[in-house]
Amino acid sequence: MLAQSTYTEQELILLLQQRSKEAFNYLYKNYCAVLLGVIVKVVYDQETANDVLQETFVKIWNNINQYNPQKGRIYTWMLNIARNSAIDKLRSKGEIMKSKIQMGDDAVNNIQNRNNVEQVTDTIGLRKVVSTLKPEYEIIINLAYFKGFTLDEISKTLNIPLGTVKTRMRSAIQQLRAVYNN
Amino acid sequence: MDTKEYIESGILEAYVLGALPAEGEAHVLAAIERNPELELEIENIENTLFQFAVNNEVTPPPHMEAKIWKKITDGQEINNVKEGLPSSDKESINFSVHPVGWWTANLRYAALWIGLGGSILLNAALFFRSGVQRNELSGVVRQIDSIRAANISLVLTVNNYIKSKKMMADNDMQTIVMHTVVKGHPMAATLYVNKYKTEGYVMIDALPVPPDGMQYQLWAMQAGKPVDMGTIDIDIANTSTMQKIEKSAISGEAFAISLEKKGGSIVPTMENIYVMGKS
């Protein structure tokens, strides 16, 4: 959770709209590591990830007026900007398609090859890589959240019905929730 | 499809994960509008995903913060107004002298000196005026800052009332009003707790501003014993805004707020209990 609740969400949004340096400092202090964690999961490369982190903060700063509280919490909005910026970066490098093809080929193998992924992430400094999820849930979260796959794409990639994808998403989140509540 | 089926279908998780096409997102947003219970579920999913992200956080290199701030401010430099002398000053000096007769030449010199003198006077006047304008400008800036602060405070208060109203209307939120226990001192605070007792908010309706070094603390009475529910931010007590209770289980036969030393106490100071309400 947030390190210090100096500002409420509404206060933070207002201060960002007012172009306050303090708001930027607070935003950076509280969210930089979380956002970079998401970005690193997508781009796998620290230098590129740092560039994407910069783009993310600039986008948050410039688009704060477009944030709609009815669509979700501010941190979800920021995480989505980070994730989408990272996916866009991969796409611009032509790597997302390669990634999608790889994911298609290796979807099932990936479940067994999780150690390889962990090795890659370890080399770039991801601190807490040990997954808390069952493999069949982890792959769904990875595809949806870190690769930007839609429900339909996940269904086709993993060759499982659309309804199963959704229920696994729910089970994955519930499993995570149980872990964090304990 | 009823609410339970809708929630269990996993569509809300797909929505928060960003795996729905635009049309699907619009359907979910419309469903949330019709059914506030879904909003709570969405918030739980968002919290879980945020925890997931926190669990995977990576600290950026130390130079990044300054680099990003520079990038942000670089983009704004185009709006800066460049200060400088009025161009008419340069023009007043920079006219050309043609070879003409003595009188004409002297007249030119006289005109030049008059021009220079005029320019000096004009500069002095402009300098004086700019000083006055600077003072006026700083006054306006102060006024704007004060209006901004008042605006923030007003929006927060309105948001607070909107949230409070929504919580009161929500059948899943229990409202517990804590009334004064000190005769002759009307004080009150309100507690909102969800039906699972996992999420709660406290709002100060009327409590005196805590003195220096002191802070309010919320307590739950469980089996007759007071259990700490956390301290209340001094800012919250000052501004009557709402604070989330950072406890995973918020239950008790009654709730109370006492004034304690900053940082809170292990047990409440009985004579400093100001408000109390039964759940």
Interface residues (C-beta under 8 A of the other chain):
Chain A: M1 S5 T8 Q10 E11 L14 L15 Q18 R19 K21 F24 N25 Y28 C32 A33 V34 L35 L36 G37 V38 V40 K41 A49 N50 L53 Q54 F57 V58 W61 N62 Q70 K71 G72 R73 Y75 T76 L79 N80 R83 N84 G125 L126 R127 K128 V129 T132 I141 A144 Y145 G148 F149 T150 L151 D152 I154 G163 V165 K166 T167 R168 M169 R170 S171 A172 I173 L176 R177 Y180 N181
Chain B: E8 S9 G10 I11 L12 E13 A14 V16 L17 G18 A19 L20 P21 G24 L29 I32 I42 E43 N44 I45 E46 T48 L49 F50 Q51 F52 A53 V54 N55 N56 E57 V58 T59 P60 P61 M64 E65 K67 I68 W69 K71 I72 G75 Q76 R148 N151 I152 V155 L156 N159 D233 T241 Q243 K244 E246 S248
